Amino acid sequence: MTIVLDARDLERRHALEGSEVTALRGVSLQVEEGEYVAIVGPSGSGKSTLLTLLGGLDLPSSGSVAILGASLSALPDRALTRLRLERIGFVFQRFHLLPVLTARENVELPMAEMGVAPDARRARAAELLAYVGLADRSGHRPTQLSGGEMQRVAIARALANRPAILLADEPTGELDAATGREILALFRRLHADGTTLVVVTHDERVTSEASRVVRMLDGRIVD
């Protein structure tokens, strides 16, 4: 089986008011192609910090992260940005859609940054919006969408460049219970279709569906 993500001995330390705070303490994690991994733990356990390191949004104080064998810390900034665009899809708790763009334009944005031709990215955006059940909402801006619809657009955007892995940080955290169930059903479908998923969550419903659960406490993996 292909190892998509390989994190070794991650430490993350922050300076805070003249002292040093350690957010991660020697965390190692491997994720194989097609896995659905849920990372759980109480607030302050380090799980969101870990996700930012796994996605190359931050770099560890020590240790290493590799995506399909490419070490993130060894890449210059431009190459790291390119790798994130090509290999990693991100889904955030608060969606991070651009309010001036329509749903279709938000989904197209990562492809535009990759230099995909306009016709090709419009076709791909239409395909993805249909996949997440929003074919009829492509011309709507985020303010015209519900929370669940915005999260579906965000998931479609994360899939735009066919990433090797999808990283999600509390994807149901801003949603009511019924809408959260809809998003979890979409994640279930993504996993069934072969998408590799790593989801940070407080939602125990995710842990019941994931193929592996990683529990964190005080900056360490404990189970």
C-alpha positions in Angstrom: 0.0 0.0 0.0 1.2 3.5 -0.8 2.2 5.7 2.1 0.6 9.1 1.2 1.6 11.0 4.4 4.6 10.2 6.7 5.2 12.4 9.7 8.1 11.6 12.0 8.9 12.9 15.5 7.1 16.2 15.2 7.8 18.9 17.8 6.2 22.3 17.6 7.2 25.0 20.1 5.9 28.5 20.4 7.3 31.6 22.2 4.6 33.0 24.5 5.2 36.0 26.8 8.8 35.3 27.2 8.5 31.6 27.7 8.3 28.6 25.4 5.1 26.5 25.0 5.3 23.0 23.4 2.2 22.2 21.4 3.4 18.9 19.9 5.8 16.4 21.5 7.3 13.7 19.3 4.3 12.9 17.2 4.7 10.3 14.4 1.9 9.3 12.0 1.7 7.5 8.7 -1.4 7.5 6.5 -1.9 5.0 3.7 -3.7 5.6 0.4 -7.4 5.3 0.9 -7.5 5.5 4.7 -10.0 7.6 6.6 -8.3 8.8 9.8 -10.0 10.7 12.5 -7.8 12.7 15.0 -9.6 13.3 18.2 -8.8 14.8 21.6 -9.7 17.6 24.0 -9.2 21.2 23.2 -5.5 22.1 23.5 -4.3 18.5 22.8 -2.5 19.6 19.7 -4.7 18.1 17.0 -5.2 21.3 15.0 -1.5 22.1 15.3 -0.7 18.7 13.9 -3.1 19.2 11.0 -1.4 22.5 10.0 2.0 20.7 10.0 0.7 17.8 8.0 -0.6 20.2 5.4 2.5 22.4 5.2 0.7 25.5 6.5 3.3 25.6 9.3 6.7 23.9 9.7 7.7 21.9 12.8 10.3 23.0 15.2 11.9 19.6 14.7 10.9 16.4 12.9 9.6 15.9 9.3 6.5 15.6 7.2 6.5 14.0 3.7 3.7 13.8 1.2 4.2 10.9 -1.3 7.9 11.0 -0.4 8.4 14.8 -0.8 9.7 16.4 2.4 7.8 19.6 3.1 10.5 21.3 5.1 13.1 20.6 2.4 11.1 22.5 -0.2 11.5 26.2 -1.0 8.4 28.4 -0.5 7.3 28.3 -4.2 7.7 24.6 -4.4 5.8 24.1 -1.2 3.0 26.2 -2.4 2.8 24.2 -5.6 2.8 20.9 -3.7 -0.1 22.1 -1.5 -2.0 23.1 -4.6 -1.4 19.8 -6.3 -1.3 17.2 -3.5 -3.3 18.5 -0.5 -6.9 19.5 -0.2 -8.0 21.6 2.8 -11.5 21.8 4.5 -11.8 24.3 7.4 -14.4 24.7 10.1 -15.3 28.2 8.8 -15.3 27.4 5.1 -13.0 30.3 4.0 -14.9 31.0 0.8 -14.3 34.3 -1.0 -17.6 36.2 -0.6 -17.2 38.1 -3.9 -17.1 34.9 -5.9 -19.9 32.5 -6.8 -19.8 28.9 -5.7 -18.4 27.9 -9.2 -15.7 30.6 -9.1 -14.7 29.5 -5.6 -14.2 25.9 -6.8 -12.3 27.2 -9.8 -9.9 29.2 -7.8 -7.3 26.5 -7.0 -7.3 25.4 -10.7 -6.8 29.0 -11.8 -3.8 29.2 -9.5 -2.5 26.0 -11.2 -2.9 27.5 -14.6 -5.7 25.2 -15.8 -7.5 26.6 -18.9 -10.8 28.4 -18.3 -13.0 25.8 -20.1 -11.4 22.9 -18.3 -11.7 24.5 -14.9 -15.4 25.4 -15.5 -16.1 21.8 -16.5 -14.3 20.4 -13.5 -16.1 22.9 -11.1 -19.5 21.9 -12.6 -18.6 18.2 -12.1 -17.6 18.7 -8.5 -20.6 20.9 -7.6 -22.8 18.1 -9.0 -20.9 15.6 -7.0 -21.6 17.5 -3.7 -25.2 18.0 -4.7 -25.0 21.7 -5.6 -25.3 21.8 -9.3 -28.2 24.2 -9.1 -26.3 26.6 -6.7 -23.2 27.2 -8.8 -24.1 30.9 -9.5 -24.8 31.7 -5.8 -22.4 33.7 -3.6 -21.6 32.4 -0.1 -24.0 34.9 1.5 -26.8 33.2 -0.5 -25.9 29.7 0.8 -26.6 27.9 4.0 -23.8 26.7 6.3 -24.0 23.2 4.9 -24.0 24.4 1.4 -20.9 26.5 2.0 -19.1 23.5 3.5 -20.1 21.5 0.4 -18.6 24.2 -1.8 -15.5 24.2 0.3 -15.2 20.4 -0.1 -15.6 20.7 -3.8 -12.9 23.4 -3.9 -10.6 21.1 -1.9 -11.0 18.4 -4.5 -10.5 20.6 -7.5 -6.9 19.6 -8.3 -7.4 15.9 -7.5 -5.3 16.0 -4.3 -3.6 12.9 -2.9 -5.0 13.6 0.5 -7.9 15.7 2.0 -7.3 17.3 5.4 -10.3 18.6 7.3 -10.3 20.6 10.5 -13.6 20.3 12.5 -15.7 20.2 9.2 -18.9 19.9 11.2 -18.0 22.3 14.0 -20.1 25.2 12.6 -23.1 23.1 11.5 -26.3 22.0 13.2 -26.7 18.2 13.8 -28.8 17.5 10.7 -26.5 19.4 8.4 -23.4 17.8 10.0 -24.9 14.4 9.2 -25.1 15.5 5.5 -21.4 16.5 5.5 -20.4 13.2 7.2 -22.4 11.3 4.5 -20.4 13.2 1.9 -17.2 12.2 3.6 -18.4 8.6 3.7 -18.9 8.8 -0.1 -15.5 10.3 -0.6 -13.9 7.5 1.3 -15.8 4.9 -0.6 -14.6 6.5 -3.8 -11.0 6.1 -2.7 -10.2 9.6 -1.3 -7.6 9.6 1.5 -9.0 11.6 4.5 -7.5 12.9 7.7 -10.2 14.7 9.8 -9.6 16.6 13.1 -12.8 16.5 15.0 -14.7 16.6 18.3 -17.6 14.9 16.6 -17.9 11.3 17.8 -19.9 10.4 14.7 -16.7 10.8 12.7 -14.9 8.3 14.9 -17.6 5.7 14.3 -17.1 6.0 10.5 -13.3 6.4 10.2 -11.2 3.4 9.4 -8.7 4.5 12.1 -9.0 6.8 15.1 -5.9 8.6 16.5 -6.3 10.0 20.0 -4.2 12.9 21.3 -3.6 14.4 24.7 -1.1 17.1 25.8 0.6 17.2 22.4 1.1 13.4 22.1 -0.6 10.5 20.4 -1.8 8.3 23.2 -3.9 5.7 21.3 
